[in-house]
Amino acid sequence: MAIKTRSYSVDGKHEMTVDEFKRWLKKFDEDKDGKISKDELADAIRVSGGWFARRKSKYGIRSVDANANGFVHDNEIKIFAEFAEKHLNVRILHL
């Protein structure tokens, strides 16, 4: 499940809007509960070519999980996009 975006930046990062990022991330919501778990995030990191997927997913959830329930919810996606730019080889376009 590769990242399909419209373009790549000069530094090789996949460029996508926040909405495109949301749609891509939701593909990893295996149980379709509307939340991204640590394991689902690890899958996304692994698919995007990231190393240390489990460690990064644990850190990513802790970094953006505003209500501390262990999941990334739809309302936390914009915050999570900042994490993605640092750790998932993604550049979020703010159009």
PDB file of N, CA, C and O in Angstrom:
ATOM      1  N   MET A   1       0.851  -1.169   0.000  1.00  0.00           N
ATOM      2  CA  MET A   1       0.000   0.000   0.000  1.00  0.00           C
ATOM      3  C   MET A   1       0.900   1.235   0.000  1.00  0.00           C
ATOM      4  O   MET A   1       1.095   1.868   1.037  1.00  0.00           O
ATOM      5  N   ALA A   2       1.424   1.559  -1.123  1.00  0.00           N
ATOM      6  CA  ALA A   2       2.342   2.685  -1.248  1.00  0.00           C
ATOM      7  C   ALA A   2       1.605   4.011  -1.117  1.00  0.00           C
ATOM      8  O   ALA A   2       0.389   4.093  -1.293  1.00  0.00           O
ATOM      9  N   ILE A   3       2.368   5.033  -0.809  1.00  0.00           N
ATOM     10  CA  ILE A   3       1.806   6.374  -0.750  1.00  0.00           C
ATOM     11  C   ILE A   3       1.648   6.862  -2.176  1.00  0.00           C
ATOM     12  O   ILE A   3       2.630   6.971  -2.911  1.00  0.00           O
ATOM     13  N   LYS A   4       0.430   7.155  -2.568  1.00  0.00           N
ATOM     14  CA  LYS A   4       0.171   7.667  -3.916  1.00  0.00           C
ATOM     15  C   LYS A   4      -0.180   9.138  -3.789  1.00  0.00           C
ATOM     16  O   LYS A   4      -1.221   9.507  -3.245  1.00  0.00           O
ATOM     17  N   THR A   5       0.695   9.947  -4.295  1.00  0.00           N
ATOM     18  CA  THR A   5       0.467  11.386  -4.221  1.00  0.00           C
ATOM     19  C   THR A   5       0.700  11.988  -5.585  1.00  0.00           C
ATOM     20  O   THR A   5       1.115  11.314  -6.527  1.00  0.00           O
ATOM     21  N   ARG A   6       0.428  13.261  -5.665  1.00  0.00           N
ATOM     22  CA  ARG A   6       0.561  13.932  -6.955  1.00  0.00           C
ATOM     23  C   ARG A   6       2.012  14.198  -7.317  1.00  0.00           C
ATOM     24  O   ARG A   6       2.336  14.253  -8.503  1.00  0.00           O
ATOM     25  N   SER A   7       2.909  14.367  -6.330  1.00  0.00           N
ATOM     26  CA  SER A   7       4.284  14.714  -6.676  1.00  0.00           C
ATOM     27  C   SER A   7       5.241  14.421  -5.534  1.00  0.00           C
ATOM     28  O   SER A   7       4.856  14.056  -4.423  1.00  0.00           O
ATOM     29  N   TYR A   8       6.494  14.602  -5.868  1.00  0.00           N
ATOM     30  CA  TYR A   8       7.566  14.473  -4.884  1.00  0.00           C
ATOM     31  C   TYR A   8       8.306  15.792  -4.831  1.00  0.00           C
ATOM     32  O   TYR A   8       8.413  16.493  -5.838  1.00  0.00           O
ATOM     33  N   SER A   9       8.811  16.127  -3.669  1.00  0.00           N
ATOM     34  CA  SER A   9       9.601  17.339  -3.558  1.00  0.00           C
ATOM     35  C   SER A   9      11.038  17.043  -3.981  1.00  0.00           C
ATOM     36  O   SER A   9      11.396  15.893  -4.237  1.00  0.00           O
ATOM     37  N   VAL A  10      11.835  18.068  -4.050  1.00  0.00           N
ATOM     38  CA  VAL A  10      13.235  17.922  -4.458  1.00  0.00           C
ATOM     39  C   VAL A  10      13.984  16.969  -3.531  1.00  0.00           C
ATOM     40  O   VAL A  10      14.872  16.241  -3.976  1.00  0.00           O
ATOM     41  N   ASP A  11      13.634  16.967  -2.259  1.00  0.00           N
ATOM     42  CA  ASP A  11      14.320  16.102  -1.302  1.00  0.00           C
ATOM     43  C   ASP A  11      13.739  14.687  -1.262  1.00  0.00           C
ATOM     44  O   ASP A  11      14.122  13.895  -0.400  1.00  0.00           O
ATOM     45  N   GLY A  12      12.820  14.351  -2.179  1.00  0.00           N
ATOM     46  CA  GLY A  12      12.293  12.998  -2.291  1.00  0.00           C
ATOM     47  C   GLY A  12      11.089  12.704  -1.414  1.00  0.00           C
ATOM     48  O   GLY A  12      10.612  11.569  -1.391  1.00  0.00           O
ATOM     49  N   LYS A  13      10.591  13.688  -0.699  1.00  0.00           N
ATOM     50  CA  LYS A  13       9.428  13.459   0.159  1.00  0.00           C
ATOM     51  C   LYS A  13       8.153  13.455  -0.675  1.00  0.00           C
ATOM     52  O   LYS A  13       8.035  14.189  -1.656  1.00  0.00           O
ATOM     53  N   HIS A  14       7.205  12.624  -0.273  1.00  0.00           N
ATOM     54  CA  HIS A  14       5.904  12.571  -0.922  1.00  0.00           C
ATOM     55  C   HIS A  14       5.112  13.797  -0.505  1.00  0.00           C
ATOM     56  O   HIS A  14       4.981  14.076   0.687  1.00  0.00           O
ATOM     57  N   GLU A  15       4.590  14.520  -1.461  1.00  0.00           N
ATOM     58  CA  GLU A  15       3.813  15.718  -1.167  1.00  0.00           C
ATOM     59  C   GLU A  15       2.326  15.397  -1.242  1.00  0.00           C
ATOM     60  O   GLU A  15       1.865  14.769  -2.195  1.00  0.00           O
ATOM     61  N   MET A  16       1.586  15.831  -0.235  1.00  0.00           N
ATOM     62  CA  MET A  16       0.142  15.634  -0.221  1.00  0.00           C
ATOM     63  C   MET A  16      -0.506  16.672   0.674  1.00  0.00           C
ATOM     64  O   MET A  16       0.127  17.233   1.568  1.00  0.00           O
ATOM     65  N   THR A  17      -1.777  16.914   0.416  1.00  0.00           N
ATOM     66  CA  THR A  17      -2.527  17.834   1.261  1.00  0.00           C
ATOM     67  C   THR A  17      -2.944  17.103   2.538  1.00  0.00           C
ATOM     68  O   THR A  17      -2.784  15.887   2.643  1.00  0.00           O
ATOM     69  N   VAL A  18      -3.473  17.841   3.495  1.00  0.00           N
ATOM     70  CA  VAL A  18      -3.946  17.225   4.734  1.00  0.00           C
ATOM     71  C   VAL A  18      -5.064  16.226   4.429  1.00  0.00           C
ATOM     72  O   VAL A  18      -5.105  15.146   5.019  1.00  0.00           O
ATOM     73  N   ASP A  19      -5.969  16.577   3.515  1.00  0.00           N
ATOM     74  CA  ASP A  19      -7.063  15.659   3.155  1.00  0.00           C
ATOM     75  C   ASP A  19      -6.535  14.386   2.507  1.00  0.00           C
ATOM     76  O   ASP A  19      -7.015  13.293   2.810  1.00  0.00           O
ATOM     77  N   GLU A  20      -5.557  14.513   1.620  1.00  0.00           N
ATOM     78  CA  GLU A  20      -4.952  13.328   1.002  1.00  0.00           C
ATOM     79  C   GLU A  20      -4.254  12.480   2.058  1.00  0.00           C
ATOM     80  O   GLU A  20      -4.314  11.252   2.010  1.00  0.00           O
ATOM     81  N   PHE A  21      -3.594  13.130   3.007  1.00  0.00           N
ATOM     82  CA  PHE A  21      -2.925  12.415   4.093  1.00  0.00           C
ATOM     83  C   PHE A  21      -3.951  11.645   4.943  1.00  0.00           C
ATOM     84  O   PHE A  21      -3.717  10.492   5.306  1.00  0.00           O
ATOM     85  N   LYS A  22      -5.074  12.283   5.253  1.00  0.00           N
ATOM     86  CA  LYS A  22      -6.142  11.613   6.022  1.00  0.00           C
ATOM     87  C   LYS A  22      -6.631  10.366   5.297  1.00  0.00           C
ATOM     88  O   LYS A  22      -6.770   9.300   5.897  1.00  0.00           O
ATOM     89  N   ARG A  23      -6.889  10.511   4.003  1.00  0.00           N
ATOM     90  CA  ARG A  23      -7.376   9.364   3.223  1.00  0.00           C
ATOM     91  C   ARG A  23      -6.348   8.234   3.201  1.00  0.00           C
ATOM     92  O   ARG A  23      -6.702   7.063   3.332  1.00  0.00           O
ATOM     93  N   TRP A  24      -5.074   8.591   3.035  1.00  0.00           N
ATOM     94  CA  TRP A  24      -4.023   7.571   3.023  1.00  0.00           C
ATOM     95  C   TRP A  24      -3.940   6.886   4.383  1.00  0.00           C
ATOM     96  O   TRP A  24      -3.846   5.660   4.448  1.00  0.00           O
ATOM     97  N   LEU A  25      -3.974   7.647   5.455  1.00  0.00           N
ATOM     98  CA  LEU A  25      -3.848   7.082   6.795  1.00  0.00           C
ATOM     99  C   LEU A  25      -5.028   6.176   7.126  1.00  0.00           C
ATOM    100  O   LEU A  25      -4.848   5.146   7.775  1.00  0.00           O
ATOM    101  N   LYS A  26      -6.219   6.539   6.695  1.00  0.00           N
ATOM    102  CA  LYS A  26      -7.415   5.741   6.984  1.00  0.00           C
ATOM    103  C   LYS A  26      -7.350   4.365   6.325  1.00  0.00           C
ATOM    104  O   LYS A  26      -8.050   3.448   6.756  1.00  0.00           O
ATOM    105  N   LYS A  27      -6.534   4.202   5.300  1.00  0.00           N
ATOM    106  CA  LYS A  27      -6.371   2.887   4.682  1.00  0.00           C
ATOM    107  C   LYS A  27      -5.770   1.879   5.661  1.00  0.00           C
ATOM    108  O   LYS A  27      -5.928   0.671   5.482  1.00  0.00           O
ATOM    109  N   PHE A  28      -5.091   2.364   6.684  1.00  0.00           N
ATOM    110  CA  PHE A  28      -4.461   1.492   7.669  1.00  0.00           C
ATOM    111  C   PHE A  28      -5.355   1.215   8.868  1.00  0.00           C
ATOM    112  O   PHE A  28      -4.964   0.471   9.767  1.00  0.00           O
ATOM    113  N   ASP A  29      -6.542   1.797   8.898  1.00  0.00           N
ATOM    114  CA  ASP A  29      -7.509   1.576   9.973  1.00  0.00           C
ATOM    115  C   ASP A  29      -8.160   0.213   9.749  1.00  0.00           C
ATOM    116  O   ASP A  29      -9.278   0.129   9.241  1.00  0.00           O
ATOM    117  N   GLU A  30      -7.459  -0.848  10.129  1.00  0.00           N
ATOM    118  CA  GLU A  30      -7.873  -2.206   9.812  1.00  0.00           C
ATOM    119  C   GLU A  30      -9.230  -2.586  10.394  1.00  0.00           C
ATOM    120  O   GLU A  30     -10.003  -3.286   9.742  1.00  0.00           O
ATOM    121  N   ASP A  31      -9.529  -2.137  11.606  1.00  0.00           N
ATOM    122  CA  ASP A  31     -10.796  -2.506  12.229  1.00  0.00           C
ATOM    123  C   ASP A  31     -11.911  -1.498  11.943  1.00  0.00           C
ATOM    124  O   ASP A  31     -13.024  -1.638  12.450  1.00  0.00           O
ATOM    125  N   LYS A  32     -11.610  -0.489  11.135  1.00  0.00           N
ATOM    126  CA  LYS A  32     -12.592   0.513  10.688  1.00  0.00           C
ATOM    127  C   LYS A  32     -13.331   1.185  11.847  1.00  0.00           C
ATOM    128  O   LYS A  32     -14.529   1.451  11.759  1.00  0.00           O
ATOM    129  N   ASP A  33     -12.603   1.456  12.931  1.00  0.00           N
ATOM    130  CA  ASP A  33     -13.221   2.112  14.088  1.00  0.00           C
ATOM    131  C   ASP A  33     -13.043   3.630  14.061  1.00  0.00           C
ATOM    132  O   ASP A  33     -13.492   4.329  14.969  1.00  0.00           O
ATOM    133  N   GLY A  34     -12.383   4.134  13.013  1.00  0.00           N
ATOM    134  CA  GLY A  34     -12.191   5.579  12.878  1.00  0.00           C
ATOM    135  C   GLY A  34     -11.009   6.105  13.660  1.00  0.00           C
ATOM    136  O   GLY A  34     -10.790   7.315  13.715  1.00  0.00           O
ATOM    137  N   LYS A  35     -10.240   5.209  14.267  1.00  0.00           N
ATOM    138  CA  LYS A  35      -9.060   5.602  15.045  1.00  0.00           C
ATOM    139  C   LYS A  35      -7.854   4.834  14.507  1.00  0.00           C
ATOM    140  O   LYS A  35      -7.996   3.733  13.974  1.00  0.00           O
ATOM    141  N   ILE A  36      -6.678   5.420  14.651  1.00  0.00           N
ATOM    142  CA  ILE A  36      -5.442   4.749  14.263  1.00  0.00           C
ATOM    143  C   ILE A  36      -4.729   4.296  15.536  1.00  0.00           C
ATOM    144  O   ILE A  36      -4.386   5.110  16.393  1.00  0.00           O
ATOM    145  N   SER A  37      -4.515   3.002  15.644  1.00  0.00           N
ATOM    146  CA  SER A  37      -3.828   2.436  16.807  1.00  0.00           C
ATOM    147  C   SER A  37      -2.319   2.445  16.587  1.00  0.00           C
ATOM    148  O   SER A  37      -1.835   2.764  15.501  1.00  0.00           O
ATOM    149  N   LYS A  38      -1.603   2.094  17.619  1.00  0.00           N
ATOM    150  CA  LYS A  38      -0.144   2.013  17.532  1.00  0.00           C
ATOM    151  C   LYS A  38       0.278   0.998  16.467  1.00  0.00           C
ATOM    152  O   LYS A  38       1.202   1.260  15.698  1.00  0.00           O
ATOM    153  N   ASP A  39      -0.385  -0.151  16.416  1.00  0.00           N
ATOM    154  CA  ASP A  39      -0.045  -1.177  15.426  1.00  0.00           C
ATOM    155  C   ASP A  39      -0.382  -0.730  14.010  1.00  0.00           C
ATOM    156  O   ASP A  39       0.378  -0.990  13.076  1.00  0.00           O
ATOM    157  N   GLU A  40      -1.519  -0.059  13.848  1.00  0.00           N
ATOM    158  CA  GLU A  40      -1.894   0.446  12.524  1.00  0.00           C
ATOM    159  C   GLU A  40      -0.920   1.525  12.062  1.00  0.00           C
ATOM    160  O   GLU A  40      -0.571   1.594  10.884  1.00  0.00           O
ATOM    161  N   LEU A  41      -0.492   2.355  12.988  1.00  0.00           N
ATOM    162  CA  LEU A  41       0.497   3.381  12.653  1.00  0.00           C
ATOM    163  C   LEU A  41       1.835   2.745  12.286  1.00  0.00           C
ATOM    164  O   LEU A  41       2.515   3.213  11.372  1.00  0.00           O
ATOM    165  N   ALA A  42       2.212   1.693  12.985  1.00  0.00           N
ATOM    166  CA  ALA A  42       3.460   0.988  12.658  1.00  0.00           C
ATOM    167  C   ALA A  42       3.405   0.456  11.231  1.00  0.00           C
ATOM    168  O   ALA A  42       4.401   0.516  10.510  1.00  0.00           O
ATOM    169  N   ASP A  43       2.249  -0.065  10.814  1.00  0.00           N
ATOM    170  CA  ASP A  43       2.094  -0.534   9.430  1.00  0.00           C
ATOM    171  C   ASP A  43       2.297   0.611   8.441  1.00  0.00           C
ATOM    172  O   ASP A  43       2.962   0.440   7.419  1.00  0.00           O
ATOM    173  N   ALA A  44       1.724   1.781   8.742  1.00  0.00           N
ATOM    174  CA  ALA A  44       1.871   2.946   7.859  1.00  0.00           C
ATOM    175  C   ALA A  44       3.336   3.373   7.763  1.00  0.00           C
ATOM    176  O   ALA A  44       3.818   3.706   6.680  1.00  0.00           O
ATOM    177  N   ILE A  45       4.036   3.362   8.887  1.00  0.00           N
ATOM    178  CA  ILE A  45       5.452   3.739   8.897  1.00  0.00           C
ATOM    179  C   ILE A  45       6.261   2.747   8.087  1.00  0.00           C
ATOM    180  O   ILE A  45       7.123   3.139   7.300  1.00  0.00           O
ATOM    181  N   ARG A  46       5.990   1.463   8.272  1.00  0.00           N
ATOM    182  CA  ARG A  46       6.706   0.421   7.547  1.00  0.00           C
ATOM    183  C   ARG A  46       6.495   0.550   6.045  1.00  0.00           C
ATOM    184  O   ARG A  46       7.451   0.455   5.276  1.00  0.00           O
ATOM    185  N   VAL A  47       5.256   0.766   5.620  1.00  0.00           N
ATOM    186  CA  VAL A  47       4.927   0.886   4.190  1.00  0.00           C
ATOM    187  C   VAL A  47       5.595   2.106   3.574  1.00  0.00           C
ATOM    188  O   VAL A  47       5.989   2.078   2.408  1.00  0.00           O
ATOM    189  N   SER A  48       5.724   3.167   4.345  1.00  0.00           N
ATOM    190  CA  SER A  48       6.342   4.380   3.808  1.00  0.00           C
ATOM    191  C   SER A  48       7.865   4.294   3.794  1.00  0.00           C
ATOM    192  O   SER A  48       8.538   5.256   3.423  1.00  0.00           O
ATOM    193  N   GLY A  49       8.407   3.150   4.194  1.00  0.00           N
ATOM    194  CA  GLY A  49       9.852   2.951   4.134  1.00  0.00           C
ATOM    195  C   GLY A  49      10.582   3.354   5.404  1.00  0.00           C
ATOM    196  O   GLY A  49      11.811   3.429   5.420  1.00  0.00           O
ATOM    197  N   GLY A  50       9.836   3.611   6.459  1.00  0.00           N
ATOM    198  CA  GLY A  50      10.453   4.040   7.708  1.00  0.00           C
ATOM    199  C   GLY A  50      11.066   2.897   8.495  1.00  0.00           C
ATOM    200  O   GLY A  50      10.584   1.765   8.453  1.00  0.00           O
ATOM    201  N   TRP A  51      12.107   3.202   9.193  1.00  0.00           N
ATOM    202  CA  TRP A  51      12.772   2.243  10.066  1.00  0.00           C
ATOM    203  C   TRP A  51      12.215   2.388  11.474  1.00  0.00           C
ATOM    204  O   TRP A  51      11.629   3.416  11.814  1.00  0.00           O
ATOM    205  N   PHE A  52      12.397   1.356  12.289  1.00  0.00           N
ATOM    206  CA  PHE A  52      11.988   1.372  13.699  1.00  0.00           C
ATOM    207  C   PHE A  52      10.501   1.703  13.830  1.00  0.00           C
ATOM    208  O   PHE A  52      10.117   2.550  14.636  1.00  0.00           O
ATOM    209  N   ALA A  53       9.679   1.038  13.043  1.00  0.00           N
ATOM    210  CA  ALA A  53       8.249   1.347  12.959  1.00  0.00           C
ATOM    211  C   ALA A  53       7.547   1.256  14.310  1.00  0.00           C
ATOM    212  O   ALA A  53       6.753   2.138  14.637  1.00  0.00           O
ATOM    213  N   ARG A  54       7.805   0.245  15.088  1.00  0.00           N
ATOM    214  CA  ARG A  54       7.133   0.100  16.395  1.00  0.00           C
ATOM    215  C   ARG A  54       7.504   1.247  17.323  1.00  0.00           C
ATOM    216  O   ARG A  54       6.639   1.833  17.974  1.00  0.00           O
ATOM    217  N   ARG A  55       8.780   1.561  17.379  1.00  0.00           N
ATOM    218  CA  ARG A  55       9.232   2.650  18.257  1.00  0.00           C
ATOM    219  C   ARG A  55       8.637   3.987  17.814  1.00  0.00           C
ATOM    220  O   ARG A  55       8.157   4.761  18.642  1.00  0.00           O
ATOM    221  N   LYS A  56       8.671   4.256  16.507  1.00  0.00           N
ATOM    222  CA  LYS A  56       8.123   5.514  16.000  1.00  0.00           C
ATOM    223  C   LYS A  56       6.613   5.584  16.195  1.00  0.00           C
ATOM    224  O   LYS A  56       6.075   6.654  16.476  1.00  0.00           O
ATOM    225  N   SER A  57       5.927   4.456  16.047  1.00  0.00           N
ATOM    226  CA  SER A  57       4.476   4.481  16.221  1.00  0.00           C
ATOM    227  C   SER A  57       4.113   4.765  17.672  1.00  0.00           C
ATOM    228  O   SER A  57       3.176   5.517  17.942  1.00  0.00           O
ATOM    229  N   LYS A  58       4.836   4.178  18.593  1.00  0.00           N
ATOM    230  CA  LYS A  58       4.592   4.440  20.017  1.00  0.00           C
ATOM    231  C   LYS A  58       4.845   5.913  20.331  1.00  0.00           C
ATOM    232  O   LYS A  58       4.059   6.551  21.032  1.00  0.00           O
ATOM    233  N   TYR A  59       5.941   6.442  19.811  1.00  0.00           N
ATOM    234  CA  TYR A  59       6.268   7.858  20.011  1.00  0.00           C
ATOM    235  C   TYR A  59       5.239   8.757  19.333  1.00  0.00           C
ATOM    236  O   TYR A  59       4.835   9.777  19.892  1.00  0.00           O
ATOM    237  N   GLY A  60       4.819   8.378  18.131  1.00  0.00           N
ATOM    238  CA  GLY A  60       3.848   9.172  17.384  1.00  0.00           C
ATOM    239  C   GLY A  60       2.513   9.264  18.098  1.00  0.00           C
ATOM    240  O   GLY A  60       1.932  10.346  18.188  1.00  0.00           O
ATOM    241  N   ILE A  61       2.026   8.154  18.602  1.00  0.00           N
ATOM    242  CA  ILE A  61       0.759   8.158  19.336  1.00  0.00           C
ATOM    243  C   ILE A  61       0.880   9.050  20.565  1.00  0.00           C
ATOM    244  O   ILE A  61       0.016   9.889  20.815  1.00  0.00           O
ATOM    245  N   ARG A  62       1.949   8.868  21.328  1.00  0.00           N
ATOM    246  CA  ARG A  62       2.130   9.690  22.541  1.00  0.00           C
ATOM    247  C   ARG A  62       2.247  11.172  22.205  1.00  0.00           C
ATOM    248  O   ARG A  62       1.783  12.018  22.970  1.00  0.00           O
ATOM    249  N   SER A  63       2.858  11.493  21.074  1.00  0.00           N
ATOM    250  CA  SER A  63       3.084  12.885  20.695  1.00  0.00           C
ATOM    251  C   SER A  63       1.813  13.631  20.331  1.00  0.00           C
ATOM    252  O   SER A  63       1.705  14.830  20.586  1.00  0.00           O
ATOM    253  N   VAL A  64       0.849  12.938  19.739  1.00  0.00           N
ATOM    254  CA  VAL A  64      -0.326  13.632  19.216  1.00  0.00           C
ATOM    255  C   VAL A  64      -1.637  13.270  19.899  1.00  0.00           C
ATOM    256  O   VAL A  64      -2.664  13.891  19.625  1.00  0.00           O
ATOM    257  N   ASP A  65      -1.620  12.297  20.763  1.00  0.00           N
ATOM    258  CA  ASP A  65      -2.840  11.799  21.394  1.00  0.00           C
ATOM    259  C   ASP A  65      -3.309  12.745  22.496  1.00  0.00           C
ATOM    260  O   ASP A  65      -2.938  12.594  23.660  1.00  0.00           O
ATOM    261  N   ALA A  66      -4.129  13.723  22.112  1.00  0.00           N
ATOM    262  CA  ALA A  66      -4.560  14.782  23.026  1.00  0.00           C
ATOM    263  C   ALA A  66      -5.356  14.255  24.212  1.00  0.00           C
ATOM    264  O   ALA A  66      -5.244  14.797  25.312  1.00  0.00           O
ATOM    265  N   ASN A  67      -6.162  13.202  24.014  1.00  0.00           N
ATOM    266  CA  ASN A  67      -6.974  12.696  25.113  1.00  0.00           C
ATOM    267  C   ASN A  67      -6.364  11.467  25.800  1.00  0.00           C
ATOM    268  O   ASN A  67      -6.998  10.861  26.664  1.00  0.00           O
ATOM    269  N   ALA A  68      -5.155  11.107  25.423  1.00  0.00           N
ATOM    270  CA  ALA A  68      -4.370  10.034  26.060  1.00  0.00           C
ATOM    271  C   ALA A  68      -5.096   8.687  26.097  1.00  0.00           C
ATOM    272  O   ALA A  68      -5.003   7.957  27.084  1.00  0.00           O
ATOM    273  N   ASN A  69      -5.819   8.359  25.020  1.00  0.00           N
ATOM    274  CA  ASN A  69      -6.490   7.060  24.985  1.00  0.00           C
ATOM    275  C   ASN A  69      -5.725   6.021  24.166  1.00  0.00           C
ATOM    276  O   ASN A  69      -6.178   4.884  24.033  1.00  0.00           O
ATOM    277  N   GLY A  70      -4.571   6.400  23.617  1.00  0.00           N
ATOM    278  CA  GLY A  70      -3.747   5.452  22.878  1.00  0.00           C
ATOM    279  C   GLY A  70      -4.056   5.354  21.395  1.00  0.00           C
ATOM    280  O   GLY A  70      -3.554   4.455  20.720  1.00  0.00           O
ATOM    281  N   PHE A  71      -4.875   6.263  20.875  1.00  0.00           N
ATOM    282  CA  PHE A  71      -5.252   6.250  19.467  1.00  0.00           C
ATOM    283  C   PHE A  71      -5.159   7.656  18.891  1.00  0.00           C
ATOM    284  O   PHE A  71      -5.226   8.649  19.615  1.00  0.00           O
ATOM    285  N   VAL A  72      -5.001   7.718  17.563  1.00  0.00           N
ATOM    286  CA  VAL A  72      -5.085   8.989  16.856  1.00  0.00           C
ATOM    287  C   VAL A  72      -6.488   9.068  16.257  1.00  0.00           C
ATOM    288  O   VAL A  72      -6.866   8.235  15.433  1.00  0.00           O
ATOM    289  N   HIS A  73      -7.246  10.062  16.673  1.00  0.00           N
ATOM    290  CA  HIS A  73      -8.607  10.286  16.181  1.00  0.00           C
ATOM    291  C   HIS A  73      -8.568  11.289  15.038  1.00  0.00           C
ATOM    292  O   HIS A  73      -7.550  11.936  14.790  1.00  0.00           O
ATOM    293  N   ASP A  74      -9.686  11.402  14.355  1.00  0.00           N
ATOM    294  CA  ASP A  74      -9.797  12.320  13.223  1.00  0.00           C
ATOM    295  C   ASP A  74      -9.443  13.758  13.605  1.00  0.00           C
ATOM    296  O   ASP A  74      -8.811  14.471  12.826  1.00  0.00           O
ATOM    297  N   ASN A  75      -9.848  14.182  14.803  1.00  0.00           N
ATOM    298  CA  ASN A  75      -9.561  15.556  15.228  1.00  0.00           C
ATOM    299  C   ASN A  75      -8.092  15.763  15.600  1.00  0.00           C
ATOM    300  O   ASN A  75      -7.674  16.898  15.832  1.00  0.00           O
ATOM    301  N   GLU A  76      -7.308  14.694  15.662  1.00  0.00           N
ATOM    302  CA  GLU A  76      -5.881  14.800  15.967  1.00  0.00           C
ATOM    303  C   GLU A  76      -5.004  14.646  14.721  1.00  0.00           C
ATOM    304  O   GLU A  76      -3.778  14.701  14.813  1.00  0.00           O
ATOM    305  N   ILE A  77      -5.626  14.455  13.573  1.00  0.00           N
ATOM    306  CA  ILE A  77      -4.885  14.204  12.335  1.00  0.00           C
ATOM    307  C   ILE A  77      -3.998  15.376  11.942  1.00  0.00           C
ATOM    308  O   ILE A  77      -2.865  15.172  11.505  1.00  0.00           O
ATOM    309  N   LYS A  78      -4.491  16.591  12.088  1.00  0.00           N
ATOM    310  CA  LYS A  78      -3.670  17.742  11.694  1.00  0.00           C
ATOM    311  C   LYS A  78      -2.403  17.822  12.528  1.00  0.00           C
ATOM    312  O   LYS A  78      -1.335  18.153  12.011  1.00  0.00           O
ATOM    313  N   ILE A  79      -2.515  17.524  13.805  1.00  0.00           N
ATOM    314  CA  ILE A  79      -1.326  17.480  14.673  1.00  0.00           C
ATOM    315  C   ILE A  79      -0.424  16.337  14.224  1.00  0.00           C
ATOM    316  O   ILE A  79       0.800  16.468  14.197  1.00  0.00           O
ATOM    317  N   PHE A  80      -1.047  15.211  13.874  1.00  0.00           N
ATOM    318  CA  PHE A  80      -0.275  14.053  13.444  1.00  0.00           C
ATOM    319  C   PHE A  80       0.465  14.317  12.140  1.00  0.00           C
ATOM    320  O   PHE A  80       1.513  13.720  11.895  1.00  0.00           O
ATOM    321  N   ALA A  81      -0.058  15.195  11.307  1.00  0.00           N
ATOM    322  CA  ALA A  81       0.608  15.524  10.047  1.00  0.00           C
ATOM    323  C   ALA A  81       2.003  16.092  10.302  1.00  0.00           C
ATOM    324  O   ALA A  81       2.919  15.851   9.515  1.00  0.00           O
ATOM    325  N   GLU A  82       2.175  16.836  11.383  1.00  0.00           N
ATOM    326  CA  GLU A  82       3.498  17.360  11.736  1.00  0.00           C
ATOM    327  C   GLU A  82       4.460  16.219  12.056  1.00  0.00           C
ATOM    328  O   GLU A  82       5.621  16.249  11.649  1.00  0.00           O
ATOM    329  N   PHE A  83       3.976  15.214  12.785  1.00  0.00           N
ATOM    330  CA  PHE A  83       4.779  14.028  13.067  1.00  0.00           C
ATOM    331  C   PHE A  83       5.161  13.337  11.760  1.00  0.00           C
ATOM    332  O   PHE A  83       6.307  12.922  11.583  1.00  0.00           O
ATOM    333  N   ALA A  84       4.200  13.217  10.846  1.00  0.00           N
ATOM    334  CA  ALA A  84       4.425  12.535   9.574  1.00  0.00           C
ATOM    335  C   ALA A  84       5.512  13.218   8.753  1.00  0.00           C
ATOM    336  O   ALA A  84       6.312  12.553   8.096  1.00  0.00           O
ATOM    337  N   GLU A  85       5.537  14.536   8.793  1.00  0.00           N
ATOM    338  CA  GLU A  85       6.569  15.257   8.041  1.00  0.00           C
ATOM    339  C   GLU A  85       7.963  14.924   8.560  1.00  0.00           C
ATOM    340  O   GLU A  85       8.924  14.906   7.791  1.00  0.00           O
ATOM    341  N   LYS A  86       8.074  14.668   9.829  1.00  0.00           N
ATOM    342  CA  LYS A  86       9.382  14.356  10.417  1.00  0.00           C
ATOM    343  C   LYS A  86       9.761  12.890  10.273  1.00  0.00           C
ATOM    344  O   LYS A  86      10.939  12.567  10.122  1.00  0.00           O
ATOM    345  N   HIS A  87       8.760  11.988  10.320  1.00  0.00           N
ATOM    346  CA  HIS A  87       9.074  10.568  10.448  1.00  0.00           C
ATOM    347  C   HIS A  87       8.542   9.656   9.342  1.00  0.00           C
ATOM    348  O   HIS A  87       8.898   8.478   9.305  1.00  0.00           O
ATOM    349  N   LEU A  88       7.709  10.163   8.449  1.00  0.00           N
ATOM    350  CA  LEU A  88       7.119   9.301   7.415  1.00  0.00           C
ATOM    351  C   LEU A  88       7.508   9.710   6.001  1.00  0.00           C
ATOM    352  O   LEU A  88       6.887   9.258   5.039  1.00  0.00           O
ATOM    353  N   ASN A  89       8.506  10.543   5.860  1.00  0.00           N
ATOM    354  CA  ASN A  89       8.976  10.962   4.542  1.00  0.00           C
ATOM    355  C   ASN A  89       7.858  11.616   3.725  1.00  0.00           C
ATOM    356  O   ASN A  89       7.700  11.352   2.533  1.00  0.00           O
ATOM    357  N   VAL A  90       7.079  12.486   4.407  1.00  0.00           N
ATOM    358  CA  VAL A  90       5.923  13.146   3.802  1.00  0.00           C
ATOM    359  C   VAL A  90       6.069  14.648   3.971  1.00  0.00           C
ATOM    360  O   VAL A  90       6.564  15.118   4.995  1.00  0.00           O
ATOM    361  N   ARG A  91       5.643  15.392   2.980  1.00  0.00           N
ATOM    362  CA  ARG A  91       5.548  16.848   3.099  1.00  0.00           C
ATOM    363  C   ARG A  91       4.075  17.202   2.925  1.00  0.00           C
ATOM    364  O   ARG A  91       3.467  16.896   1.900  1.00  0.00           O
ATOM    365  N   ILE A  92       3.512  17.849   3.941  1.00  0.00           N
ATOM    366  CA  ILE A  92       2.106  18.241   3.902  1.00  0.00           C
ATOM    367  C   ILE A  92       1.992  19.616   3.254  1.00  0.00           C
ATOM    368  O   ILE A  92       2.613  20.582   3.698  1.00  0.00           O
ATOM    369  N   LEU A  93       1.196  19.684   2.207  1.00  0.00           N
ATOM    370  CA  LEU A  93       0.969  20.940   1.508  1.00  0.00           C
ATOM    371  C   LEU A  93      -0.229  21.635   2.126  1.00  0.00           C
ATOM    372  O   LEU A  93      -1.301  21.041   2.244  1.00  0.00           O
ATOM    373  N   HIS A  94      -0.062  22.857   2.511  1.00  0.00           N
ATOM    374  CA  HIS A  94      -1.136  23.645   3.110  1.00  0.00           C
ATOM    375  C   HIS A  94      -1.665  24.599   2.048  1.00  0.00           C
ATOM    376  O   HIS A  94      -1.168  25.713   1.880  1.00  0.00           O
ATOM    377  N   LEU A  95      -2.674  24.136   1.345  1.00  0.00           N
ATOM    378  CA  LEU A  95      -3.235  24.911   0.231  1.00  0.00           C
ATOM    379  C   LEU A  95      -4.408  25.735   0.678  1.00  0.00           C
ATOM    380  O   LEU A  95      -5.003  26.450  -0.128  1.00  0.00           O
TER     381      LEU A  95
END
